[in-house]
């Protein structure tokens, strides 16, 4: 069966964090001025197309519901290796000596009118297998996105990080410190400001996550093309006003395997946040505590510049999470269904609005306006489907002229 999009997997043997083939003088493919980027590599052919030998692809990206933050994206690409080229101990392999960790893998989906990356990351492990009774060996290439690079590196004193910088500026300074490529950043300015850098030893990712949290529900994650993305609190709020994509069993995009939830695991009704050098800001909802019992959250050593900013962040958390309702946590979409618009699905990313309507077996209807916050792709030669994690917006806000988030007396005015 033909897939509705052309799937491609490229493997880059060159070093460095930047995706894309370096400039090779005299190469008809990699020596095109204005197309290829300058770079360095000891590999004769830095990038190879693994697509013809790919057996299956599994991608997982998304927000951790319980930790309320983004996890590292991962991918597993199974590549058939009948000649043992991906056996690192095979001297006859053209890749011998170059099969080392942290090489780059990209997975893309292309149609006649759209071209999107589904994942870009770095190799953690090569798991070479020669099954008993099976002639063809294979290798599972395990990959993780740029979060792994940020988690492995430590920082102490970060240059040019005086008090008063916005959270976005601080994140850029941190990325500068570890030489994360400028070409792979989409960092907004940010709405909150920071204290001077504390100079403590911590992982790069922890330092960035502190700035993200101090923003008061901003968002930092890795995009499918490998870029580090930071959305300010106002950008996250503004996304609520974007046009929603309809999913239903009649006129919208079809789906199945809906996972419902109606529980208390996302409730937060009593928070205590504190910045370095500040005082504890305690915000709680007594009505929510009376109804659901206490659900606390503590956060210390934030780098927000003022106690007022910390208070605003605390208020955002309680106002957004003090109540619960029936949720649609996940739905499965099969792209082999001709009623599914392939371009729309491969173009979805975090914060895209989804209008989901489900008619239950009893005839009752559940309708939710949610946001996409996770994608789990499973792709083979005859399968292309994605499980979409759907969540309530991570921050509430008042959006003028919105029938969902612009209701006076109902919609929340956030910090």
Helices and strands as residue ranges (DSSP letters): E 6-12, E 47-49, G 51-53, E 54-64, E 69-70, E 74-80, E 104-110, E 115-129, E 138-144, H 147-152, E 154-155, H 167-177, G 182-184, E 185-187, E 202-203, H 204-214, E 219-222, E 228-231, H 233-238, G 239-241, E 245-247, E 256-261, E 270-275, E 281-284, H 286-292, E 296-302, H 307-321, E 327-334, H 342-347, E 353-359, E 365-380, E 383-391
